[in-house]
Amino acid sequence: MLKTINQTVAFLIEIAMLFAFGYYGMNRPWNLLPKLLLTITLLAVVILLWAIFAAPKSERRLQRPYLTIFSLSMFLISAFLLFQSGQSNAGILLATLAIVTQTIGYFTEG
């Protein structure tokens, strides 16, 4: 039961991570075109990295503990970007949930 709940929360954090990168890109004090280019680039890089190194069906999926380190790094970067965008509570919540889920995942799925 704990493993299922943790996997569900981890999936929701993945979605929140994408939102955080997009939110950061669109909240720069720039004109629309540079913001769109930054946002699309950030999201493309994050999706590509996640698809290669963390997706369950990827042939290059990292093994533990490297998968945990990679996932946690991506989540914490997105939490930092939320914090930088003025969403400090959301950033702290994302970082906390990421640390908890990755710790539980490491010991239950390991």
N, C-alpha and C positions, 0 to 999 in steps of 0.2 A: 504494500500500500504506500509506504514512504517513497519507494522508488518511482512509482507512477505519479504521485503528486509532484515529486521533485522534477521529473521529466517534463511535466506539464508547465510548471513554473519556469523551467529553463527555456522551453520553447517560447513562452510569453516574453521572457527577457531577450531572446533573440529578436523578436519583433520590436521590442522597445529599443534595442540597440540600433536597428535600422532607422527607426523614428528619430533617435537622438542625433545620428549623423546627418539626416535630412534637416532636422530642426536647426542644427548648428549652421549648416550651409545656407539655409534660407534666412537666417537672422543676422547675417553680416550686414554692416551699414554701407552696402554697395548698391549699385544699380542692379536692375533685375537680371540682365544677361550674365554678368559675372557671378551673381548668386546662383543662378540656374546651372552654370557650368561647374561651379564648385560642388554644388549639391549632387549633380549627376555623376561627377567624377568620384566624389567620396563614396556614394552608394555603389557605384560600379566596382570600385576597388574592394570595398568591404564584402560585397556579394561574391566577387571572384575569389578572394582569399578564403571566405567561409566555405564556398563550394569545393575548393581544392583541398583544404586542410581539415575541415570539421564536419562536412556533410556525411551522414551515415553511409551512403552508398558510394562515396568517393573512393577511387582506387588509391589515392594518395593520402587518405585520412591519417592523421597523426595518431600514434598510440599513446596511451597514458605513460608517463605523466605529462608528455608534451602537449597532448590535446587539452588537458586541463589548463596548462600554462597559456596556451594560445587563446583558448576561449575566455579565460579570465582577463587576459590582456585586452582583448577586443571589447569586452564588457566594461572594463575600467576606463578605457579610452573614451568610450561613448558616454560614460557617467561623467568624466572630466569635461567633455564637450558640453554636456547639459549644464554643468556647473558654470562653465565659461559663458554660456548663453543666458545666464541669469536665472536658471532653473535649479537652484542649489538643492532644494528639497527633493526634487525628482532625481537629481544626480546622486544624492546620498542614498535614496531608496534603491536605485538601480545598482549602485556599488554594493550595498549591503546584501540585496537579494542575490547578486552574482556570486559574491563570496560564499554565502550560505549554500546556494545550489551546487556550486562547483565543488565545495568541500564534501557535501553529502554524496554527490555523483561520484567523486573520486573513490569514496569508501564503499559505495553500494554497487557500482558498476565495474569497478577496478578489475 
